[in-house]
Amino acid sequence: MLGTLEGLLGVIAENYPSGTDASLVERAYQFARAAHEGQMRLTGEPYITHPTITATKLAAMKLPLAVVAAGLLHDVPEDTSRTSEEIRAAFGDDIANMVEGVTKLGKVKFRGMDRYVENLRKMFYAMAEDIRTIYIKFADRLHNLETLSAQPIPKRERIAREVLEIYAPIANRLGMGEFKGAFEDLAFQYLEPKKYQTVKALRDKILRAREGVLSRMIDALKKDLLAEDLQFVSAHGRMKHLYSLHQKLERHDNDIARIYDLIAIRVIVKKIPDCYTVLGIVHNRWKPLKGRIKDYVAQPKPNGYQSIHTTIFGDDGMIVEVQVRTEEMHELAEYGPARHWQYKEGSVPITKLDTRWINELVKVQKELTGKEEFLEHLEDLKLDAFRDRIFVFTPKGDVIDLAEGSTPIDFAYAIHSEIGNKCVAARVNDQMVQLDAPLKSGDLCEIVIDKNRKGPNPDWMDFVKSRHARTKIKDGSRSTIRQWLKSKFDKSRERKIKGL
């Protein structure tokens, strides 16, 4: 049924409220099928299977049916004789605009540095205009990856690298764990096939050896939960994604014993208080590893991720991570902000997710007009936007979203440029620290300022992480030098006047 209208309608029936009218999706399917009539994919399938599977992935995420319809139509303007104007006439402005947004993204290929720059620019602009286009493009690209073996080898590598360097980091930044993991594993398979097979064989070997123990632990945990009258949605095992495992192995000198989250038990519950009840039940049966409890429910990650993680000494000495979350947290962790959107008839979606970073990237790109200037700052842009994020608290309890490895100076400038310019010291968790000390998620940071300070220390450029902080330090340093020169000039002029 995969790739058929019947299969798509079945997913809609399973994921949407009873009685949902899917006629819009059926109309979009018939329009797309007629437009792609006679076209075939390299896999030998009729072309319509691709947009249908793209739409099915969107329906599995429970996105509005307008987005699902746009997924069916996303290749029509680019690959057929039917135009965007025809789509607009048949389906309205909202769906037509989404299709046009995806079409713009599809016109740029990963060939050469000029194309690469243009690809990044278009990706960020599309996200800022309507983040729904990225969901459609992600579903489209994921199916392309799943059928990548039909492509010539150079094209496979080009698409895989684009996914690993652009799509997977954006998925991570948006909190879309399911897409990030799938993108990375599929790209890894084509970019480094030998390492992929080595890591896969290692993971499969460990899973076979521990499968029985893990199954018994899950059964025991379910009995404990039922004994406490705790109504849980599910308790199941999961293995770490291959590319993520590969990265950790490289960081830990290929010592698999140092990777504690290789195998995990995930418990999904109905309510937030139940998360903490489950944590107590788990620790009552198994001893936790010291320092390995992470409460992302009380302190969510900057991308919105929420869950409680604890690592335990399980049965037969097996170390296992346990993740506990609600259904809503689970859907957000898998698919990002889609589940937090609220929709009204005929309106643009509203998201609770903080996407100011996207608008900041667009603003920066407008300032960096030339290719050379863009490339000069490209790594800064990628680090600011895509590296792992941490959340640090102000003394008033506000959360500041920073790149991993950020320092108190980055934190100060993230609050306000004047706080950064006049910073003289910092306290982290009530302890004085060096201004170049790396901050960690959950830290409470207090900046000590000197109102009489003229400007920033240029030496801060040696350790700050964010482009924003570097820009403000440069600006502040130039301003301080100008003030100093003006002061020297004024004093010299004053002395000359007095001497007359």
C-alpha positions as CSV (number, residue, x, y, z in Angstrom):
1,M,0.0,0.0,0.0
2,L,3.0,2.3,0.4
3,G,3.0,5.0,-2.3
4,T,-0.7,4.5,-3.1
5,L,-3.7,6.8,-2.4
6,E,-5.2,4.0,-0.4
7,G,-2.1,3.8,1.8
8,L,-2.1,7.5,2.3
9,L,-5.8,7.7,3.2
10,G,-5.2,4.8,5.7
11,V,-2.5,6.8,7.5
12,I,-4.8,9.8,7.6
13,A,-7.6,7.6,9.1
14,E,-5.2,6.3,11.7
15,N,-3.6,9.7,12.7
16,Y,-6.4,12.2,12.4
17,P,-9.7,12.7,14.3
18,S,-12.5,10.4,13.3
19,G,-14.5,11.9,10.4
20,T,-11.7,14.0,9.1
21,D,-12.5,15.2,5.5
22,A,-9.7,14.0,3.3
23,S,-11.2,15.2,0.1
24,L,-8.6,18.0,-0.3
25,V,-5.8,15.3,-0.2
26,E,-7.7,13.1,-2.8
27,R,-8.1,16.1,-5.1
28,A,-4.4,16.9,-4.8
29,Y,-3.5,13.3,-5.5
30,Q,-5.6,13.2,-8.7
31,F,-4.1,16.5,-9.8
32,A,-0.5,15.2,-9.2
33,R,-1.2,11.8,-10.8
34,A,-2.5,13.5,-14.0
35,A,0.4,15.9,-14.1
36,H,3.1,13.2,-13.7
37,E,1.3,10.8,-16.1
38,G,3.9,8.7,-18.0
39,Q,6.8,9.8,-15.8
40,M,8.9,7.1,-14.2
41,R,11.5,7.1,-11.4
42,L,15.0,5.6,-11.8
43,T,13.7,2.8,-9.5
44,G,11.3,1.8,-12.2
45,E,8.2,2.9,-10.3
46,P,5.6,5.4,-11.6
47,Y,6.7,8.9,-10.5
48,I,3.5,9.5,-8.5
49,T,4.7,7.0,-5.9
50,H,7.4,9.6,-4.8
51,P,5.0,12.6,-3.9
52,T,2.6,10.1,-2.4
53,I,5.2,8.7,-0.1
54,T,6.3,12.2,0.7
55,A,2.7,13.1,1.6
56,T,2.4,9.9,3.7
57,K,5.4,10.9,5.8
58,L,3.8,14.3,6.4
59,A,0.5,12.6,7.4
60,A,2.3,10.3,9.8
61,M,3.5,13.5,11.5
62,K,-0.2,14.6,11.8
63,L,0.5,17.8,9.9
64,P,-2.5,19.8,8.6
65,L,-4.0,18.3,5.5
66,A,-3.1,21.4,3.5
67,V,0.6,20.6,4.1
68,V,-0.1,16.9,3.1
69,A,-1.7,18.2,-0.1
70,A,1.3,20.5,-0.8
71,G,3.5,17.4,-0.3
72,L,1.6,15.6,-3.1
73,L,2.0,18.6,-5.4
74,H,5.5,19.7,-4.5
75,D,7.2,18.4,-7.8
76,V,4.4,19.5,-10.2
77,P,5.7,23.0,-11.2
78,E,9.3,21.8,-11.6
79,D,8.9,18.5,-13.3
80,T,5.6,18.7,-15.3
81,S,3.9,21.1,-17.7
82,R,1.4,22.2,-15.0
83,T,2.2,25.6,-13.5
84,S,2.1,27.2,-10.1
85,E,-0.8,29.4,-11.3
86,E,-2.8,26.3,-12.1
87,I,-2.2,25.0,-8.6
88,R,-3.1,28.4,-7.1
89,A,-6.4,28.3,-9.1
90,A,-7.3,24.8,-8.0
91,F,-6.1,24.8,-4.4
92,G,-5.7,28.4,-3.2
93,D,-2.9,30.7,-2.2
94,D,-1.7,28.9,0.9
95,I,-1.0,25.5,-0.7
96,A,0.4,27.2,-3.9
97,N,2.8,29.3,-1.7
98,M,4.1,26.2,0.1
99,V,4.6,24.4,-3.3
100,E,6.5,27.4,-4.7
101,G,8.6,27.5,-1.5
102,V,9.7,23.9,-2.0
103,T,10.2,24.4,-5.7
104,K,12.7,27.3,-5.0
105,L,14.6,25.0,-2.8
106,G,14.8,22.3,-5.4
107,K,16.3,24.5,-8.1
108,V,19.7,24.7,-6.4
109,K,22.0,21.7,-6.4
110,F,25.1,21.0,-4.3
111,R,27.7,21.7,-7.1
112,G,30.6,23.9,-6.4
113,M,31.0,26.6,-3.8
114,D,28.7,29.1,-5.6
115,R,25.9,26.6,-5.5
116,Y,26.6,25.6,-1.9
117,V,26.3,29.3,-0.8
118,E,23.1,29.8,-2.7
119,N,21.7,26.6,-1.3
120,L,22.3,27.7,2.3
121,R,20.8,31.1,1.5
122,K,17.6,29.7,0.0
123,M,17.2,27.2,2.8
124,F,17.4,29.9,5.5
125,Y,15.1,32.3,3.6
126,A,12.5,29.5,3.0
127,M,12.5,28.6,6.8
128,A,12.0,32.3,7.7
129,E,9.2,32.7,5.2
130,D,7.2,29.5,6.1
131,I,8.8,26.7,8.1
132,R,6.2,24.3,6.7
133,T,8.2,24.2,3.5
134,I,11.1,22.6,5.3
135,Y,8.8,19.8,6.6
136,I,7.8,19.1,3.0
137,K,11.4,19.3,1.8
138,F,12.5,17.0,4.6
139,A,9.9,14.3,3.7
140,D,10.9,14.7,0.1
141,R,14.6,14.3,0.7
142,L,14.1,11.4,3.1
143,H,12.4,9.4,0.5
144,N,15.0,10.3,-2.1
145,L,17.6,9.0,0.4
146,E,15.7,5.8,0.9
147,T,15.9,5.2,-2.9
148,L,19.3,6.7,-3.5
149,S,20.9,3.4,-4.7
150,A,19.1,4.0,-8.1
151,Q,21.2,7.2,-8.6
152,P,24.7,7.3,-10.2
153,I,27.5,7.1,-7.5
154,P,28.6,10.8,-7.9
155,K,25.0,12.0,-7.4
156,R,24.6,9.7,-4.4
157,E,27.6,11.2,-2.7
158,R,26.5,14.8,-3.5
159,I,23.0,14.3,-2.1
160,A,24.3,12.4,1.0
161,R,26.8,15.1,1.8
162,E,24.2,17.9,1.4
163,V,22.0,16.0,3.8
164,L,24.7,15.5,6.4
165,E,26.0,19.0,6.2
166,I,22.7,21.0,5.9
167,Y,19.5,19.0,6.4
168,A,20.5,16.9,9.4
169,P,21.9,19.9,11.4
170,I,18.7,21.9,10.6
171,A,16.6,19.0,11.7
172,N,18.6,18.9,15.0
173,R,18.2,22.7,15.5
174,L,14.4,22.3,15.0
175,G,14.3,19.4,17.5
176,M,13.3,16.9,14.8
177,G,15.0,13.8,16.2
178,E,13.4,11.3,13.9
179,F,14.5,13.2,10.8
180,K,18.0,13.9,12.1
181,G,18.7,10.3,12.9
182,A,17.3,9.0,9.6
183,F,19.2,11.6,7.6
184,E,22.5,10.9,9.3
185,D,22.2,7.1,9.1
186,L,21.2,7.1,5.4
187,A,23.9,9.6,4.4
188,F,26.5,7.8,6.5
189,Q,25.8,4.6,4.5
190,Y,26.7,6.3,1.2
191,L,29.5,8.5,2.3
192,E,31.5,6.0,4.4
193,P,30.1,2.5,3.6
194,K,33.0,0.6,5.2
195,K,32.7,2.4,8.5
196,Y,28.9,2.2,8.3
197,Q,29.1,-1.6,8.0
198,T,31.6,-1.9,10.8
199,V,29.5,0.2,13.2
200,K,26.3,-1.7,12.2
201,A,27.9,-5.0,12.8
202,L,29.1,-3.9,16.2
203,R,25.7,-2.6,17.2
204,D,23.9,-5.7,15.9
205,K,26.3,-8.0,17.8
206,I,25.7,-6.2,21.1
207,L,22.0,-6.1,20.5
208,R,21.9,-9.9,19.9
209,A,23.9,-10.5,23.1
210,R,21.8,-8.2,25.2
211,E,18.3,-8.6,23.7
212,G,17.1,-11.2,26.2
213,V,18.3,-9.2,29.2
214,L,16.7,-6.0,27.8
215,S,13.4,-7.8,27.2
216,R,13.3,-9.1,30.8
217,M,14.1,-5.7,32.2
218,I,11.2,-4.1,30.2
219,D,8.8,-6.8,31.4
220,A,9.9,-6.3,35.0
221,L,9.5,-2.5,34.7
222,K,6.0,-2.9,33.2
223,K,5.0,-5.1,36.2
224,D,6.3,-2.4,38.6
225,L,4.4,0.3,36.8
226,L,1.2,-1.7,36.9
227,A,1.7,-2.5,40.6
228,E,1.8,1.2,41.3
229,D,-1.4,1.7,39.2
230,L,0.5,4.0,36.8
231,Q,-1.1,4.0,33.4
232,F,1.7,4.2,30.8
233,V,1.3,4.4,27.0
234,S,4.3,2.2,26.2
235,A,7.6,0.9,27.4
236,H,10.0,-0.3,24.8
237,G,13.7,-0.6,23.9
238,R,15.6,1.5,21.4
239,M,19.1,1.4,19.9
240,K,21.4,4.4,19.3
241,H,21.4,5.6,15.7
242,L,24.5,4.4,13.7
243,Y,26.0,7.7,12.8
244,S,25.6,9.0,16.4
245,L,27.3,5.8,17.6
246,H,30.1,6.3,15.1
247,Q,30.7,9.8,16.3
248,K,30.8,8.7,20.0
249,L,33.1,5.8,19.2
250,E,35.6,8.2,17.5
251,R,35.4,10.5,20.6
252,H,36.0,7.6,23.0
253,D,38.9,5.8,21.1
254,N,36.5,3.1,19.8
255,D,35.8,2.0,23.4
256,I,32.2,0.8,23.3
257,A,32.2,0.3,27.1
258,R,32.4,4.1,27.5
259,I,29.1,4.6,25.6
260,Y,26.3,4.4,28.1
261,D,23.3,5.3,25.9
262,L,23.9,2.5,23.3
263,I,20.8,0.7,24.6
264,A,17.8,2.6,26.1
265,I,14.4,1.9,27.5
266,R,11.9,4.5,26.6
267,V,8.8,4.9,28.8
268,I,5.9,7.1,27.5
269,V,3.3,8.2,30.0
270,K,0.2,10.4,30.1
271,K,1.0,13.2,32.5
272,I,4.1,15.1,33.6
273,P,3.9,14.0,37.3
274,D,4.0,10.4,36.0
275,C,7.5,11.0,34.6
276,Y,8.9,11.6,38.1
277,T,6.9,8.6,39.5
278,V,8.5,6.4,36.8
279,L,11.9,7.7,37.7
280,G,11.4,6.7,41.3
281,I,10.2,3.3,40.3
282,V,13.2,2.8,38.0
283,H,15.7,3.8,40.8
284,N,13.9,1.6,43.3
285,R,14.6,-1.5,41.1
286,W,18.0,-0.5,39.6
287,K,20.9,1.6,40.9
288,P,21.5,4.8,39.0
289,L,24.9,5.9,37.8
290,K,26.1,9.0,39.7
291,G,25.8,12.2,37.7
292,R,23.8,10.7,34.9
293,I,20.3,12.0,35.7
294,K,19.2,14.7,33.3
295,D,15.9,16.5,33.8
296,Y,15.0,18.1,30.5
297,V,11.3,18.2,31.6
298,A,12.0,21.0,34.1
299,Q,14.7,22.5,32.0
300,P,14.0,21.8,28.3
301,K,16.7,22.0,25.7
302,P,16.7,25.2,23.5
303,N,15.1,23.3,20.6
304,G,12.1,22.3,22.9
305,Y,13.2,18.8,23.7
306,Q,11.8,17.4,26.9
307,S,12.4,14.1,28.6
308,I,14.0,12.7,31.8
309,H,17.1,10.6,31.3
310,T,18.8,8.4,33.8
311,T,21.5,5.7,33.3
312,I,21.2,2.6,35.5
313,F,23.2,-0.6,36.3
314,G,20.7,-3.0,34.8
315,D,20.4,-6.8,35.1
316,D,23.5,-8.9,34.5
317,G,25.7,-5.7,34.9
318,M,24.3,-4.2,31.7
319,I,24.3,-0.4,31.7
320,V,21.1,1.0,30.2
321,E,19.7,4.5,29.7
322,V,16.1,5.0,30.6
323,Q,14.1,7.9,29.0
324,V,10.8,9.0,30.4
325,R,8.4,11.4,28.6
326,T,4.8,12.2,27.9
327,E,3.1,11.5,24.6
328,E,3.3,15.2,23.6
329,M,7.0,15.4,24.5
330,H,7.6,12.2,22.5
331,E,5.9,13.6,19.4
332,L,7.8,16.9,19.7
333,A,11.1,15.0,20.1
334,E,10.5,13.0,17.0
335,Y,9.0,15.6,14.7
336,G,9.8,19.0,16.2
337,P,7.4,21.9,16.4
338,A,4.7,20.5,14.2
339,R,2.8,19.2,17.2
340,H,2.9,22.6,18.9
341,W,1.2,24.4,16.0
342,Q,-2.3,25.8,16.4
343,Y,-4.4,26.2,13.3
344,K,-7.5,28.2,12.5
345,E,-9.5,27.9,9.3
346,G,-7.6,29.6,6.5
347,S,-4.8,31.0,8.7
348,V,-1.0,30.7,8.7
349,P,0.3,28.4,11.4
350,I,1.4,29.8,14.8
351,T,4.4,28.0,16.5
352,K,5.5,28.2,20.1
353,L,9.0,27.3,19.0
354,D,11.5,30.1,19.3
355,T,12.8,30.5,15.7
356,R,14.5,33.9,16.1
357,W,17.8,32.2,15.2
358,I,16.4,31.7,11.6
359,N,15.5,35.3,11.3
360,E,18.9,36.3,12.6
361,L,20.6,34.1,9.9
362,V,18.5,35.8,7.2
363,K,19.5,39.2,8.6
364,V,23.2,38.3,8.7
365,Q,23.0,37.0,5.1
366,K,21.5,40.3,3.9
367,E,24.5,42.0,5.4
368,L,26.9,39.6,3.8
369,T,26.1,40.4,0.2
370,G,29.2,39.1,-1.6
371,K,30.2,35.5,-2.0
372,E,33.6,36.0,-0.6
373,E,32.3,37.8,2.5
374,F,29.7,35.1,3.0
375,L,32.3,32.3,2.7
376,E,34.5,34.2,5.2
377,H,31.7,34.0,7.8
378,L,30.2,30.7,6.7
379,E,31.8,28.6,9.5
380,D,30.6,31.2,12.1
381,L,27.1,30.9,10.7
382,K,27.1,27.2,10.7
383,L,28.5,27.0,14.2
384,D,26.1,29.6,15.6
385,A,23.1,27.9,14.0
386,F,23.9,24.2,14.0
387,R,26.2,23.2,16.7
388,D,24.7,21.7,19.8
389,R,23.0,24.2,22.0
390,I,23.0,24.8,25.8
391,F,20.6,26.8,28.0
392,V,22.0,29.0,30.7
393,F,19.9,30.9,33.3
394,T,20.1,34.6,34.3
395,P,19.7,35.4,38.0
396,K,16.0,36.3,37.2
397,G,15.4,32.8,35.8
398,D,15.4,33.8,32.1
399,V,16.8,31.2,29.7
400,I,19.6,32.2,27.3
401,D,20.1,29.9,24.3
402,L,23.8,29.6,23.4
403,A,26.1,27.4,21.3
404,E,27.9,24.6,23.1
405,G,31.2,25.8,24.5
406,S,30.0,29.4,25.0
407,T,31.6,31.5,27.7
408,P,30.3,34.2,30.1
409,I,31.2,36.8,27.6
410,D,29.0,35.2,24.9
411,F,26.3,35.0,27.6
412,A,26.7,38.7,28.5
413,Y,26.5,39.8,24.8
414,A,23.4,37.6,24.3
415,I,21.7,39.6,27.0
416,H,22.7,43.1,25.8
417,S,25.7,44.6,24.1
418,E,26.3,47.1,27.0
419,I,26.3,44.2,29.5
420,G,29.0,42.6,27.3
421,N,31.0,45.8,26.9
422,K,31.1,46.6,30.6
423,C,31.6,43.0,31.9
424,V,34.5,42.6,34.3
425,A,33.7,39.3,36.0
426,A,31.2,36.4,36.1
427,R,29.7,34.1,38.7
428,V,28.5,30.7,37.6
429,N,26.4,28.8,40.2
430,D,27.6,31.3,42.9
431,Q,31.3,30.6,42.1
432,M,33.6,33.2,40.5
433,V,34.9,31.9,37.1
434,Q,37.3,33.0,34.4
435,L,35.6,34.9,31.6
436,D,36.8,32.2,29.1
437,A,35.3,29.3,31.1
438,P,32.9,27.2,29.1
439,L,29.3,27.2,30.3
440,K,27.1,24.1,30.6
441,S,23.4,23.6,30.3
442,G,21.6,24.4,33.4
443,D,24.2,26.8,34.7
444,L,23.1,30.0,36.5
445,C,25.3,32.8,35.3
446,E,25.6,36.3,36.8
447,I,27.6,39.0,35.0
448,V,29.4,41.6,37.1
449,I,29.7,45.0,35.3
450,D,31.7,48.2,35.8
451,K,29.6,51.1,34.7
452,N,32.8,53.2,34.2
453,R,34.4,50.7,31.8
454,K,35.0,52.3,28.4
455,G,34.6,49.2,26.3
456,P,35.4,45.5,25.7
457,N,38.7,43.8,25.9
458,P,40.0,43.0,22.4
459,D,41.6,39.8,23.8
460,W,38.1,38.4,24.3
461,M,38.1,37.7,20.5
462,D,40.5,34.8,21.2
463,F,37.8,32.7,23.0
464,V,34.3,33.9,22.4
465,K,32.2,31.5,20.3
466,S,29.3,33.5,18.8
467,R,29.5,35.7,15.8
468,H,27.3,38.1,17.6
469,A,29.8,38.5,20.5
470,R,32.7,38.9,18.0
471,T,30.9,41.6,16.1
472,K,30.0,43.6,19.2
473,I,33.6,43.3,20.6
474,K,34.9,44.7,17.3
475,D,32.4,47.5,17.3
476,G,33.0,48.3,20.9
477,S,36.8,48.3,20.5
478,R,36.6,50.7,17.6
479,S,34.3,52.9,19.5
480,T,36.7,52.9,22.5
481,I,39.7,53.8,20.3
482,R,37.7,56.6,18.7
483,Q,36.8,58.0,22.1
484,W,40.4,57.7,23.3
485,L,41.7,59.5,20.2
486,K,39.0,62.2,20.5
487,S,39.9,62.6,24.2
488,K,43.6,63.0,23.3
489,F,42.8,65.5,20.6
490,D,40.5,67.5,22.9
491,K,43.1,67.6,25.6
492,S,45.8,68.6,23.1
493,R,43.6,71.3,21.7
494,E,42.7,72.5,25.3
495,R,46.4,72.8,26.1
496,K,47.1,74.8,23.0
497,I,44.2,77.2,23.8
498,K,45.5,77.7,27.3
499,G,49.0,78.5,25.9
500,L,47.7,81.3,23.7
